[in-house]
Amino acid sequence: MFITNVKNLQYYSQLSLKQVEDRVLITADFPKDLRMEYDLDEPFLYVTLYVRGGERIKLIDEGTVRVYSLTKKDFDPNTYHEIVQFAKEHAPQFKHK
């Protein structure tokens, strides 16, 4: 799976574990070919930001109830950076950093 051109990121929800991590749910417009290739019905991004550094991104498809644990190499570098920055803008523990 290689993800590029994820557009229209929208904040959906977040959970914060004080001084540990923030988890942000993000909806987005995923490329049609990616949706078709992996039979994605209602995908969203589940981003975990660790306060001491690092992040993890999962792709969850609510329609088919599948979870894809992704690594940095699964993304176009610009797309990965855009998603992480967007998550940090909406995560309480990262808003001042």
Disulfide bonds with the S-S distance in Angstrom:
none
